[in-house]
Structures are given as structure tokens and as C-alpha cells.
Amino acid sequence: MQVGTRVRYALRAVFDMAYHGNGRPVTVGEISRRQRISARYLEQILHKLTRAGLVGSKRGPRGGYFLTKAPEACSVHDLMLATEGPLALVPCLECEESPGAGSPEPGCPSVDRCPARLVWAEAGRRIGEIFGGATIQDLCDRAEQRGIPREGAPEGPAPGRDPG
């Protein structure tokens, strides 16, 4: 199993907005440059995130993209759902029951009596919990701990954070 580029780039873009945005909209060009993501591809991803309500946009000379939720309220799972849809480790997890004879829908004829399906479902649930518990704020905290400099950020604590 691999996480697709849309999810990885969405995570990097949203992290960038939270970490470098400092409460202001961030342009596609800024994110593209810092994260080394094609601006054209990034716009497609940001459009999906905007439709999902995770990101907002502002037009004009001081425009750009911004988070609509606090970084601690936005999870990796939220980004996965917005860009790729629900996590299903195997195709049969998307089926509710076995397709009938002559059904045009693909599926496994044993979906309703397969013991392996239970293992896949549990693994998917646990992975979802891990991604659901990892927030953008967690990434910002880790970046700060690693000494990654914030572009344009003033001296002092990160915006929205209690200084002590």
C-alpha cells in the first residue's frame, strides 16, 4: 500500500500554509517554490481541498489560500478523504454484499462470508485512526523542533499558540 501523490502533496501544501502562512493567505507560487510541487498540479489539489472546506481562497493582490480550520483541528485523514476518498485496503471493502448473478458491478462473490475481509477491515480502521490522530499542528510542532525556519515569520511563538 502506498499513499498517492495527491495526498502527500496536499499534506505538504496544508503544512506550508500553517507553518509559513502566519495567518495570511499563501500563494500557489510560494507553496510551489518551498515544497517543490508543480504549481499546475498544486492548483488541482487546492481546488479539491477548497471543495472539501479545508482550505479557503482570497482573490486579489494579497490573495492566496488559507486554512479554514485551526491546524490542530485538521487531520491527515481529513486530507486523505478530500483528495482520494475513503481508505479501503482491498476493493471488497467498498462492497456491502456479494453482487447478484449478472450484476454489472464488480466484486467478490465471497464478500459476505470471507474471513480475510475482517482482517482488511480492521487494518483499515486502525490506519484510519492513526491518520485521524495526526494533525497539521503536529507537523508544525515537529518542524519547529527540527529547527526548520519559518519564512516571513516574526520572532516569538507561532501564531495562535500560547507563549507559555
Protein Blocks (a to p, Z undefined) as FASTA:
>chain_A
ZZdfklmmmmmmmmmmmmmnnopacdfklmmmmnopafklmmmmmmmmmmnopaccdedj
kgccddfbdfklpcfklmmmmmnopadfbfklmpfbdcdehiabgcdfklmmcfklmmmm
mmmmmmmmmmmmpcfklmmmmmmmnopacehiaedjdehiafZZ
